[in-house]
Structure formats: structure tokens, C-alpha cells
Amino acid sequence: MAEPALSGRQSAVPAAATMTAAARARAMRAQGRDVISLTLGEPDFASPPHAVQAAHEAALRGETKYPPVNGTPGLRHAVRAKFERESGLVFSDAEILVGHGARQIIYDALTATLDAGDEVVVPAPFWNAYPLIAAMAGAQPVFVACAAADGFLPDPDAIARAITSRTKWLVLNYPNNPTGAVCTAERLRAIAEILRRSPHVWVMSDDMYEHLIHDGTPNPTLAAVAPDLAPRVLTISGVSKTYAMTGWRVGFAGGPARLIGAMTKVQGQSTGGVSPVAQAAAQAALEGPQDMVGVMRAAYAARSRRVVAAMRDVPGLACRAPAGAFYLFVDVAGMIGRTSAGGCRIDSDEAFCSALLEEAGVAVVHGAAFGASPYMRLSTAADDAALHAACARIAAFCASSV
Ligand SMILES: Cc1ncc(COP(=O)(O)O)c(C=O)c1O
């Protein structure tokens, strides 16, 4: 008998490798295996106490009803103030949307704009959600390879060559997941020049890691660098990474009212508004003391320096020092062609990561999942002891692979 069918569109989209790797590590741990998971970009700090307190008070006040789809007035106001204070971007209330994490904002934006056959230009390496969400909307991701020697930044001419009449979006994400690259204002200006010649293209500036630039310098963002493009730029951020609030599921964006309106329609029919309790917490995080942000940034920077040094000491691995975020994108080219002590032939970064997990109990994500091989991405948003142990295991695994 025929089974009920799934949609062709979603069947064609692979599972996210980041989530698969994290789930595999979790399952191995549940079986009693000793696994250190450096798969997800999940801050290991607690959410700010004043944010937790604000959520508690909101719940006690009875803010437990359906919220407006686009966000509570209080959080929308705080988001507008944040964009103006931190980036000089001035938005009206109709130009702000609060969603269930930045991930939903991205989903809303792509779903609201893409038709089958449209193209989304994504510089590679990339956070894997962009091509996966674009594919779910029936569109075609078009990758622009960014050279490690150029700091993993996109070449404006390569972006120009990738743009066609079908291009709907260019995605920019700095500081970048997975490379930690930070884009200079100068490079953004050159990209803006290309975009002026392509008025049919929306631009997504995903600034999730904006506060996690290791030396504390401010993050240049496209809408501020090229204000004339603002009518087609969607600037995205959230509380997950900046304030260690991943589980509250609050992200937000500022952009043109026409786009925000369409995105709100998508969100209204998928999830509706974000829990008002979580929005109260996010508002408190944005409006409250900011000292914790600097403390976390310094901790991520120190860990990053230590793990970069440890990876550089391993024959077969090469590692650039990232300028921001909390990932290392480690070049494993020197390991390709070897055989692990457990007998696994390392013929790709996926094989390397799989053997590393099975034989050394360290879970990381292979570079191919982010559009560049052979690399592994490891998250440094883990405590010092876990990072120290993971580095020792990686070194021993590589040394015993011949
Ligand atoms: C570049 C980037 N954008 C957005 C997100 C999603 O964040 P949120 O927790 O707000 O959905 C992530 C999460 O890993 C990310 O790396």
C-alpha cells in the first residue's frame, strides 16, 4: 500500500550537519561513551540574572497571552534603540521584527521573497542554514568561494560574477560562522559598489556575532557603511550569542517596512509572536548592564588563542587565528591520505571528523557542511577543561594516524 508522501521540496534538502553531529555526540554520551562535543555554537555562560528576573516578573504580571506577531512594543523599542546606539541605524517601528531566534528571521525573510528557481548568493564558507533554508523555499544557493589567503572574505568581483537576473539575495555574515572572519568597512564599501549595479538584489547582513570581535572593535555593518542601500538591507542580530541566551529563542531584524511586513505575514502563519516572557528577558538584556558582554568576549578570545596555539602544534593541522565569533576553522589537508589507528582511511574531512569522534571521542563538524574542504569547525564556546582535553585528544588522534 502506498505511504503518505512527504513534499519533494523538503525531501531534497539534507539534514543540517551541525545538528546531526550534535545529535550523534549526544546519542553516544547517552550510551555511556566519553564524548567532548564541540559541535554547536552554544555559549557555556549563564544568561544575565537581570534577564531571568525580568522574565519571572513578566510571567507574574500575567504577560502570558498571545503577543503581537512582530514583537512586544517594549522589545521593539529596545531593538530600535540598540540599532541606533550601536550601529547608527535608525528604524521606524514598522521596520522592526522580533522572531524565534535569528534563524526564524532568516526563514521568514527567505520564505517571504523566494520563488522556485530564484538564486541566493552565499559566500563560502557559510553557516549551513542559509543554503538549507533557501533550498526549502525552492531556490538555488549560488556559492562564492572565499580564499583562506584572503582572510575568508568575499572578493567583490566574484560576487559580481555570481549575481544574475535570478538573484534575490546576497547573504553577508560577519563575524563569520564558521571562520570567525570579520569584514572590513573597506571591503563592505567595495561590495556596496557591486550592489548599486544590481538593484534587484536584497542583502542580508547577519550580524549575530557582532559583539564577539576578539579585540573589542565595533563591527562594520553594510547598512551603516552604505546608507543608500538601506532600503534593501535586512540587518539581523539577536540575544543568543551576545548574551548567552540561546534557549530563549529571541532574534530580531531591522529592514525596509515592505520586507518586514511580508516576513511578519510568514511568521504569523508559522509560529506567531515569540513568548512575551522571553521577550521581556531579551528587552532587559538589551537595556540592562552590558558588562557581561565584555567579560564573555574576553573569555572567548583567550580560549580561542589557546586552542589556535594547540592546533598549530599538531603536525597535519593548520589554523588561522579568527578575529571574532567562537569557532576555529581548522585546515585538515595534512591529514588527508592517512589511516587512523582504528583503521579508518581518512580520504575527506567528513571521514576525518567521523574517525575523530569514534576513536578519540571529540565531536566537531566537517568543513564540507560549511562549503569548504578539507576543514573541521570546532566551537570554542566550551569550558576550559573540555577544550584542553579535546586538544589533547585531537593531537593524539592525529599523531597516531599514519
Ligand atoms: C551566523 C548565525 N546566524 C544566526 C544564528 C541563529 O541564532 P538564533 O539562536 O538567534 O536562532 C546562528 C546560530 O548558530 C548563527 O551562527
The ligand as an ORCA input file, in Angstrom:
! r2SCAN-3c Opt
* xyz 0 1
  C      25.545     33.169     11.765
  C      24.385     32.771     12.603
  N      23.218     33.417     12.442
  C      22.147     33.089     13.163
  C      22.188     32.066     14.085
  C      20.923     31.697     14.820
  O      20.830     32.204     16.080
  P      19.494     32.108     16.916
  O      19.842     31.325     18.138
  O      19.142     33.521     17.228
  O      18.457     31.441     16.096
  C      23.373     31.342     14.273
  C      23.421     30.215     15.210
  O      24.327     29.426     15.265
  C      24.498     31.705     13.509
  O      25.660     31.066     13.632
*
